[in-house]
Structure formats: C-alpha cells, structure tokens
C-alpha cells in the first residue's frame, strides 16, 4: 500500500500558528489522536503515526481527555512481553 498524501490549501497552512518545520509532525500527531479517539486506529498504529513513544502518546491522550482503550489483543501482547522478561 502506498503512503497517502493530504493536500492542504496554502492559506490553511499559513493560518497554522506553528513554525513551518513543525507542521508535518504536528499534523501527523493531531491526525493520530483523532483517529484513535474515533476507534479508527489502534493505540499502537496511532502512536506510530504520531511518531511518539508509547508513554508520550499515552500522556498526550490523557492531556486531551481521551480515554485509553485496552483490548484483549493488547493484553495478550503485554503478557507475552512480561513472560519474555523472565
């Protein structure tokens, strides 16, 4: 699957109150937060899109007031990780 590009009107880009070099990463982060909150991306994939560590993304969700979902598959992954530490 090919990456998806989003074209934003230049006036929207100029209207953003961000330094130009921060815009791409910030838009990815904002998109990741929204997609996760809507249940369209898992925590892991949203975190990956945001380019953040698990803990940093968890903190951002908390700051945004977004409840962290934790499903059975994530529990299994965590248990496998813990078993591997023994």
RAGIRA-V155746 format. One record per residue. N is the residue number from 0. RES is the residue in three letters. PHI is phi as a letter, one per 30 degrees, with the letter a starting at -180 (999 if undefined). D_LAST is the distance of its C-alpha to the last C-alpha in Angstrom with 1 decimal. Layout:
n: <N;N>
res: <RES;RES>
phi: <PHI;PHI>
d_last: <D_LAST;D_LAST>
This chain:
n: <0;1;2;3;4;5;6;7;8;9;10;11;12;13;14;15;16;17;18;19;20;21;22;23;24;25;26;27;28;29;30;31;32;33;34;35;36;37;38;39;40;41;42;43;44;45;46;47;48;49;50;51;52;53;54;55;56;57;58;59;60;61;62;63;64;65;66;67;68;69;70;71;72;73;74;75;76;77;78;79;80;81;82;83;84;85>
res: <UNK;UNK;UNK;UNK;UNK;UNK;UNK;UNK;UNK;UNK;UNK;UNK;UNK;UNK;UNK;UNK;UNK;UNK;UNK;UNK;UNK;UNK;UNK;UNK;UNK;UNK;UNK;UNK;UNK;UNK;UNK;UNK;UNK;UNK;UNK;UNK;UNK;UNK;UNK;UNK;UNK;UNK;UNK;UNK;UNK;UNK;UNK;UNK;UNK;UNK;UNK;UNK;UNK;UNK;UNK;UNK;UNK;UNK;UNK;UNK;UNK;UNK;UNK;UNK;UNK;UNK;UNK;UNK;UNK;UNK;UNK;UNK;UNK;UNK;UNK;UNK;UNK;UNK;UNK;UNK;UNK;UNK;UNK;UNK;UNK;UNK>
phi: <999;d;d;c;c;c;c;c;e;e;d;d;d;d;d;d;c;b;d;e;d;c;d;e;d;d;d;d;d;d;d;d;d;d;d;d;d;d;i;d;b;d;e;d;d;d;d;d;d;d;i;b;d;e;d;d;d;e;d;d;e;d;d;d;i;c;d;d;d;b;c;d;d;d;d;d;d;d;d;d;d;d;d;d;d;d>
d_last: <37.6;39.4;38.6;40.9;43.2;44.9;48.4;49.3;52.9;53.6;55.0;51.7;49.8;52.4;52.1;48.4;48.2;45.6;45.9;46.4;43.4;41.1;42.5;40.4;37.0;38.3;39.7;36.4;34.6;37.3;37.3;33.5;33.8;36.7;35.2;32.0;34.2;36.3;33.3;34.3;31.1;27.5;25.6;23.9;27.2;29.2;26.9;27.3;31.0;31.2;29.4;27.2;23.6;21.9;22.6;26.1;27.0;25.7;28.0;30.9;30.7;30.8;33.7;35.5;35.0;33.1;30.8;27.3;26.8;23.5;23.6;21.7;20.7;19.2;17.3;16.0;15.0;13.2;11.3;10.4;9.4;7.1;5.6;5.5;3.8;0.0>
